[in-house]
Amino acid sequence: MSAAPLTRDDIVHNLADLPSLPAVVMELLNSIDQEDIDISVLAKKVSHDQALTAKTLRLANSSLYGLQVKVTTIQQAITYLGFQTTRNLITAAAVTGCFPEGRCAGFDDKAFWRHSIATAACAKVLARQIRFNQDYAFTAGLLHDIGRLVLVTSFPQRFSEAIAHRAAHDCSMLQAERAVLGVDHVDAGLALAEHWNFSDTMRLAIAGHHDPEAPGAGFLASIIHVADAVVYALDLAGGADDLVPRVSTVAWSALGLDEEAYLQLFRETELQYEEITTILLA
């Protein structure tokens, strides 16, 4: 007999047991729309967390940003990259290190992050090509599947069954989650986004990345949707049997890129992916 389907309430109920982000990162996320925030105070707070600072500065100095100078403090990173970008880098550095690994049979934590990082790199390049906010694209790319970690951490046994279901039925992981759990990683991602006070822009991207044609999905959802598919097609994460998802023609057309632009996208994504993975998964 199969277990009762989970509900959104089940997910929300378990969020309290999830790992929490460092307090300073929560503060950064909560202040996303505040203009009058004292940046020097935040820079000081972040620098008390040495591991987080080191990771953030390695990212700031990566080819992702092509800075001509080497930044050695969070304050310098803010000066050269701006507050928004630095905040997103701090969030990226914190989130990639905060979930426990090896809890769920059959789930490859490293492959999960490799896919997420590749999607972030790809989304950032896409955003630059179409003059969309690159920071939003990078962060949304990194977090688009975060709900999967919520399910893996909160319901490891059930998620393990979903992985087996996918293998047996040759379906997508999303379909397997719905069949076995009764909820999917989009539901879980939205619950976490609320719990962690992500901005509305991020929530929309998480909500719409599998269905960018849904009314009100927002343009960022189209960017993440396409980046996600490109990364599967390039097989960057090296997942065992990853199916390339069907790409929405609406989203693809909305980006309006030509073949030349896509070839450049593939090249840049592959180059940046290697470097960022080394930094974030160190």
Salt bridges, closest charged atoms under 4 A:
GLU27 OE2 - LYS45 NZ 3.00
GLU101 OE1 - LYS110 NZ 3.19
ASP145 OD2 - HIS115 NE2 3.98
ASP145 OD2 - HIS144 NE2 3.19
ASP145 OD2 - ARG148 NH1 3.81
ASP145 OD1 - HIS185 NE2 3.03
ASP145 OD1 - HIS209 NE2 3.20
GLU177 OE2 - ARG148 NE 2.85
GLU177 OE1 - HIS185 ND1 2.79
ASP184 OD2 - ARG178 NE 2.69
GLU194 OE1 - ARG8 NH2 3.85
GLU194 OE1 - ARG203 NH1 3.89
ASP228 OD1 - HIS115 NE2 2.67
ASP228 OD1 - HIS144 NE2 3.24
ASP241 OD1 - ARG166 NH2 2.69
ASP242 OD1 - ARG166 NH1 3.88
GLU268 OE2 - ARG128 NH2 2.84
